[in-house]
Amino acid sequence: MEKLSQQTTNQEKPIQDRLRQASQITVESALRNKVNLNVSWYDVHGEQQSQKYTITAGSVIEF
């Protein structure tokens, strides 16, 4: 499995953890061998947060 890359935010977590918390997952682009996702969730204060991830070809993620 290839390593998943992610853009840095103040609450950085691996994509598998964020997918479990997700309220919305948006595919921002799918070009060549990469898919860019924006994962949104609500924090403990009820505020919506988001983090962007890039998934490369051959990567496996579970929903």
N, C-alpha and C positions, 0 to 999 in steps of 0.2 A: 504494500500500500504506500502511495506517495504521501508526503507530508502536505497538510493543508496550510495555506498561508492566510493571514488575516491582517487587516489594517488595525493599527494601534488605537485604542480608546482608553478612557480612564478606568474602565471595568473590564479588562480583557479576560476572556475565558475561552476554552476550546469550543469548537463548533458543536460537538456532541452535547455539551452542557447547555448551550444556548438553545439548541433545537428542542430540548425537553421543556424549556421555559417559554418558548416562542408563542406569541399571540398572532404573529403574521410573518410569513417568509415570502420575500419578493425576489424574483429573478431579474436582476438589473441588466445583464447582458450574457450572451452565450456566443463566444467567438473562438474559433479555432479549437484549441484543446483546453479552454478555460470557461468556467461559469462563475459569474459574480453574483453573490447573494447578499441581500440586506435582511437581517434577522431582527425583528422587533419583539420586545417583551415588556412587561410591567414590573417595576421594582417594588420593594417592600413598602414604599410610600405611595404607590399607585400611579407613579409617573412613568410614561412610556420612554423606553430607552431603545437604542438600536446599535448594531455592530455589523460591519461589512466583512464578508469572507470571499476568498477566491478559491475555487475548487478546481484542481487540474485533472486532466484525463487519467483514468485508472484509479482515482480516489473512490473510497467507499464510505458513505455516511448512512446512518440508520435514523429513521424517523420514529 
